[in-house]
């Protein structure tokens, strides 16, 4: 996930903007960019048509990792943004776009209003559970997971609750529940999702062998962008940068993929390391020019720490990131940045925040 409505600390990395050059068309006929088919949307005022257009844009945004497409999805739905009686599918599409660009509070408020009007919306409950989990509000996420269990068939509700159990360090109970669900539900998509959740559990439980087996099962079942990024992060964590590079080398180079490729190339001393780092800087500088550019503190912190050797700048960004987003990776990045910066107070902050959230991470690189 990427962040959004928070105040940025780009001043710490302000030098990035100097690398990007504006495009100045030489004539009205010059082509600047060709939009993908999903971005060529109609202007129909029919809400069902608008919802289909927005969902197509969001699917393309997830495939490409391009937040501009999520912005276009929001624009397509703009006329209904303040309509409390809009169709539930349209409201969920709006919340999905806001979630994608990390406008979490907006998405939560929108979903909460919908669920007051119509509690029988399992997709809305599942999104709400995911958003509360990302904020580190596990109790609120549990409540939403329970509603998922009441409104939709397994495995979604039980898996939702098991993920929260795992985050709290209830590894044995969560593992048993997830393994049972994986055995009962054989579709590739469900197996891939459950195996990814198991892999993340085993990483935090400091079981790298079991984590690798679960990651490989997820990749064999139904690999998606999230799984590939998680697998690459695991390989980097295990000191296997060449494998991480190979895992992502054929993927579309969205910002998350490019960041991992650059880190892996640098650690493996590949000849393209400098070019990848330069391309990433240019991407960040271009992103700063967009209205939705805020919310990339997680990625900026990783780049500052693992590519630019600027641990204090990385720490400032990591602190900004955890002010609103508190997934395990966010707390881990904060702890890594604090250690690299030699900041004992920040290290204590990372431990205190993990305790406050209730997250348990037993990795050697954990908190």
N, C-alpha and C positions, 0 to 999 in steps of 0.2 A: 504494500500500500504506500501512497505518497500523501504528503500533508498539504494544507491549504491555507486556512484563514489566519494563521499566526503571523506575527511580526517577524520578518526575516533578519538574520544577522549576516546578510551578504557583505556588510562592510568589512567583515573579516577576510572575505575572499574577493574583494572588489576588483582586484587585478584581473579576474577572469573576463570581465566585460570588455577589456581592451583588446581581446583577441578576436572578437566578432566584428565583421564589417557589414554595414547595411547594404541591401541590394537596391540599386538605383536603376530602374528600367530605362532603356535607351529609346523605347517607343511603346505606343499603346498595344502593339501586337506581340510584344515580348512575353513569352511564357515563363512565369516564375515558379509555378508548382502545378502538377497535375494531381487532382484530388482522386482518392480511391472511389470506386463505385458507390460504396456505402455513404460517402460524404455528399453525394449529389442528391439532395433530398428535395421533395416537393414542398410547396408552401401551402398545402391544403389546410383548411381550418378544422377538418374533421379530427376529433381527438384520437380515434382508433388509428387513423393513418399516421398522425403525429407520433403516437406511441410506437408503432412499428418502425418508423424512421429512426426514432431515438434509440431503440434497442439495437437496430442494425449498426448505428454509429458506435454504440457502446461495445458491441461485439468486435468491431474493427479496432476500436481503441485498445481493447484488451489484447487483441492479436498483435498489434503493432507497438503497444506501449506508448501511444501518442495521446497526451491529455488534451490536445486541441480538438480531437474528435469528441471527447466527453463534453467539452465546451460547446461544440455544435449541437450535441444532443440536448443540452440545457437550453440553448437558444431555440431549438425546435419546439420545446415545451413551454417556452417563456410565458405565453398568454394564459396558461393554466397554473402558474406557480403560486398564485394567491387565491385559487379557487378551492375552498375546503370541501366542496361537494364533487370534485372531479372524480372520474372513474378510478377505482382502486389500481387497475393496471397502469394507468398513467402516473398516479402518485408514486407507485413503486418504481417506475422508470425514472422519475425525477429524483427520488432518493438514491437510486443506483448511480446516477450521474454525479450527484453530490458526494456520495461515498467514494467514487472513483477519484475525484479531485480533492478528497479529504476535507470536505465541508461536513465533518461528522455531526456537529451540533444541529445544523440545518436538516440533515437527513434524519437524525433521531427525532427531532420535533415533528417533522412531516410524517414519519411512520407512527409516532405516538398518537397524533391526531387521527390518522386513518384507523388505528386499532381501537380508539375510543368509539369511533363510528361503526366499525365492523371488525369485531375481534376474531372472526373466522378467516384470517388472512395468514396462512402459514409462512408464505414467503416473506411477508413483512416481519413476522416474529423472528424468523431465522436471520434476516438482515439486522434486526435490532440486537439479537444475541451477539452477532459478529462485531457490531460496532461497539457495544458495551465491553466486549472482551478486548478489543483493540485499545480501549481507553483504560484498561486495567480495572474495570468494575465487574469483577467476577460474580458477585452476588446478583447484580442486576442482570447479568448475562444468564445466570442460572434460571432466574425467573422467566426470562424470554424463552430459554431452552425448554422449560417445562410446558410452556404454551405451544411450542413447536410439537412436542410429544403428544399434546392433546388434539392438535388440529391436522396432523399429517401422519402417515404411516411411518414405521421404522424404515431405515435406521437413523433418520435425521435428528429426531429428538434425543435418543440415547447417545448418539455420537457427539452431539452438541454438548451434552452434560459431561461426557467422558473427556472431551478436550479441556473443559474447565478443571476437572479432577486432575488431569495430568499437569496443568499449569500450577496447581497448588502443591504439587509434589506427591500426590496420591498415585504413584506410578503403577503399583501392582494392580490396584482396582481398575484404573483406567486402561491398562494394557489388556487385562482379561476381557473387559467389555468391548474394546475395539477389535480384539482378535476374534471374539465370538461373532460380532457383527460382520467382520470381513469373511468369515466362513459361511455365514448365512446368506449374504448378498453377493452374488457372483458377477454382476454386470461390471464391465471394465471401468466405467466412470466411477461407480461407487467404490470398487476395490482400490482404484487409484487414490481417491480422496482419503479412504480409511488408512491406507498404507502410508500416505504422506503424513497424516496425523500421528501414526505410530512412529514413523521415522523421527519426527520432531520430539516426541516424548522420549525416545531412546537417547537422542542427543543430550537433552537436558538431564536425563538420568545417568549420564556418563557411561553409556554402553555403546561405544562406536561400532562394534561388530554387528550388534542387533540393528543399530541405526542404518548401517550400510545395506543390510539385507532388506530392510523395509523400504529404503529409497529405491533399491533395484526393483523390488516388486512393484512400486508405484510407477516406475519408468516403463516396466514391462506391461502394465495394465492400461494406463491411459495418460501418457505424459502430456502435461500442459506447461505453459510458461512458468507458473508458480512452482511446479515440481522441479523443473529444470534449474531455476534459480536456487531453490533450496538445496538441490543436489550439488550444484557448483559451490555454494557456501560451505556445505559439509566437506567437500574435497579440499577447499582452501583451508578450512579449520584443521584438517588432518595433514596439512603440509604436502598436498598433492596438486600443485598449480598446473602442471602440464595436463593432467586429466580434467581439471576444471575448465581449462581453455578448450580442450577438445569437446567437452560436453556442450559448450555454447557456441562453438565456432560456426555452425551451420544455421544458427537462429537469427531471426530478424534483429538488427542491432538497435533495439530500443535502449533507453538510457540505463536501465537496470542490467541488461546484457552487456552493454558496452563497458559499464563500470567494472563488472566482474572480469571481463576479458582483459581490461587494462591492468587490474590488480594481478591476475594470473600471469600475464605476460611479463610484468615487472618482476614478480617473484621467481619466475622461471628464466629470467634474463633472455627473453625472446627478442629478436631484432625489431619487431614491430611495436615494442612497448612504448617508446616515445611517441610514435604516431597515434596510437590508441589514446594515450593520455592527452595529447593535443586535441584530438577529436572530441573527447569528453569535455574538455574546457570550453570548446566552442559551443557544444550543445548546451552547457550550463549558461553561458553568456546569452545565447539566443533565447533560452527559457526565461531569463530575467526580463525580457522585453514583453512577455505575455502577461495579461491580467491575472491568470491563474498560476503564475510562476511560484507563489509561496507554497510551502509545504514539502519541499525537497530536502529538508535539513538532514534526514537520515542518510540520503545518498551523498550530500555535500560533506557530511562528517566523515563518512567512509573514504571519500576521495581525498579530503584534507589529511586524514590519518595515514592511509595506506599508499597514497600516490605522491602527495606533496610534502610529506614529512613536516606537517604543521600541526602538532598535537594540541596546542592551545586554541588555535582556530577551530580545530575539530571538536574540542571539548565545548566551546561556546555553542557550536551548532548542535551537538548532541544534547546539551542542556535545553536548548530551545525545543528540540524535537520531543523530549519526554515531558514537556509542559502540557502536551495534549495527547500524545500517542505513546502507549506503554505496553507494546508487545515485547516478548522476550528479546528479540533482536535489538529493540531500542534501548532496553536496559543494559544489554551486553555491550552495545557500542558505547554507551555512556561510561561503563566500567573500563573498557579498553582505552578510551580517550583519556580518562582520568589517570589511569596507570601510566600511559605514555607521557602525559604532561607532568607527572610527578606531583599531582595535586591530591594530597591526602584528604582534604575536605570534600573534594568531588568524589573520591572513592567512597568515603563515608556516605555521601549523598546517594550514590548508586545503591549501596547496601540498604540504606534506610528506605529508599523508594521501593526496592524489591520486597522488603518486609511489609511496607504499607499496602502494596498491591496484593501481596500474598503469593508471589511467584517464587518457585523453587527451581534453581538451576545448579546442578552438581558438576558441570563440566569444569575441567581444570582452567579453562578460559572464562568460566562463568563468574558470577558476582559473589 
